[in-house]
Amino acid sequence: MTEIHSLIPTLRVAKVEDALPLYEALGFSVAWQHQLSAEAPRLTCIARGPFEIFLTEHDVAPFGSVVHIMVTGLEGLVTRTRTAGFEPTFGPEDRPWGDREAYFTDEGGNVLRFGETIE
């Protein structure tokens, strides 16, 4: 059977530098960046601990994807992002399936859907 060692979503953005402030407010940092030439689109890996997301300016992915990220400490995450000037586009709100969720939308229309299981 094939084992999955990691799963890395790739989100399209128009300009990496415009998307990074939100991701940094969410606790991610740039791990590496690849660009074939000064005029070429960039592929940037952002990471938070062992978790990675690729932000790409390449047209290999559509704008407006959704990534669901389960966390603990959702309220602290929301407070930190608000302090950095970013309001959730949804929530935080308790959902009928037992999660409390808050969504953040980046400049490419990608939705980062953060959920925490309600105890």
C-alpha positions as CSV (number, residue, x, y, z in Angstrom):
1,M,0.0,0.0,0.0
2,T,1.2,3.5,-0.8
3,E,2.0,5.7,2.2
4,I,1.4,9.4,2.2
5,H,4.3,11.3,3.8
6,S,3.0,14.8,3.3
7,L,0.2,16.7,1.6
8,I,0.9,20.2,0.4
9,P,-1.9,22.3,-1.1
10,T,-0.9,24.7,-3.9
11,L,-2.8,28.0,-3.9
12,R,-2.6,30.5,-6.7
13,V,-2.0,34.2,-5.9
14,A,-1.4,37.1,-8.2
15,K,1.6,38.4,-6.3
16,V,3.3,36.5,-3.5
17,E,4.3,39.7,-1.7
18,D,0.7,40.8,-1.5
19,A,-0.4,37.4,-0.1
20,L,2.4,37.0,2.5
21,P,1.2,39.5,5.2
22,L,-2.0,37.4,5.9
23,Y,-0.1,34.1,6.0
24,E,2.5,35.6,8.3
25,A,-0.3,36.9,10.6
26,L,-1.6,33.3,10.6
27,G,1.8,32.1,11.8
28,F,3.4,30.9,8.5
29,S,6.8,31.9,7.3
30,V,8.6,31.6,4.0
31,A,10.6,28.4,3.9
32,W,11.9,28.8,0.3
33,Q,11.1,30.5,-3.0
34,H,11.9,29.4,-6.6
35,Q,11.9,31.6,-9.6
36,L,13.6,30.7,-12.9
37,S,14.3,34.4,-13.9
38,A,13.5,37.9,-12.6
39,E,10.5,38.0,-15.0
40,A,9.2,34.5,-14.2
41,P,6.4,33.7,-11.8
42,R,7.4,32.5,-8.4
43,L,6.6,29.4,-6.3
44,T,6.9,30.1,-2.6
45,C,6.7,27.5,0.2
46,I,5.3,28.8,3.4
47,A,5.5,26.7,6.5
48,R,4.2,26.5,10.1
49,G,6.0,23.7,11.9
50,P,5.8,20.6,9.7
51,F,2.9,22.0,7.6
52,E,3.5,23.6,4.3
53,I,1.5,25.4,1.7
54,F,2.8,26.4,-1.8
55,L,1.8,29.8,-3.0
56,T,2.2,30.1,-6.8
57,E,2.0,32.8,-9.3
58,H,2.0,30.1,-12.1
59,D,-1.3,29.3,-13.8
60,V,-1.2,25.7,-12.7
61,A,-3.9,26.2,-10.1
62,P,-7.1,28.3,-10.2
63,F,-7.7,31.3,-8.0
64,G,-10.2,30.7,-5.2
65,S,-9.3,27.3,-3.7
66,V,-10.3,26.3,-0.2
67,V,-8.1,24.6,2.5
68,H,-9.6,23.3,5.7
69,I,-7.1,23.4,8.6
70,M,-8.0,21.9,12.0
71,V,-6.4,23.7,14.9
72,T,-6.5,24.1,18.7
73,G,-6.5,27.7,19.9
74,L,-8.8,29.2,17.3
75,E,-9.7,32.2,19.3
76,G,-6.0,33.1,19.8
77,L,-5.4,32.7,16.1
78,V,-8.3,35.1,15.3
79,T,-7.0,37.6,17.9
80,R,-3.5,37.5,16.4
81,T,-4.7,38.1,12.9
82,R,-7.0,40.9,14.0
83,T,-4.1,42.5,15.8
84,A,-2.2,42.3,12.5
85,G,-5.1,44.0,10.7
86,F,-6.9,41.0,9.1
87,E,-10.5,40.3,9.9
88,P,-12.0,36.9,9.3
89,T,-14.3,36.7,6.3
90,F,-16.5,34.4,8.3
91,G,-16.8,33.7,12.0
92,P,-15.6,32.7,14.4
93,E,-18.9,30.8,14.7
94,D,-20.0,27.4,16.1
95,R,-21.1,25.1,13.3
96,P,-23.8,22.4,13.6
97,W,-21.2,19.6,13.0
98,G,-19.4,20.3,16.2
99,D,-16.6,22.7,15.1
100,R,-16.0,26.4,15.7
101,E,-14.8,27.9,12.5
102,A,-13.2,31.1,11.2
103,Y,-12.3,31.8,7.5
104,F,-9.7,34.1,6.1
105,T,-9.5,34.9,2.4
106,D,-6.2,35.8,0.8
107,E,-5.7,38.3,-2.1
108,G,-6.1,35.4,-4.6
109,G,-9.6,34.5,-3.3
110,N,-8.3,31.4,-1.6
111,V,-10.2,30.6,1.6
112,L,-8.3,29.3,4.6
113,R,-11.0,27.6,6.7
114,F,-9.8,27.2,10.3
115,G,-11.8,24.8,12.5
116,E,-11.5,23.7,16.1
117,T,-13.5,20.8,17.5
118,I,-16.0,22.0,20.2
119,E,-15.4,20.1,23.4
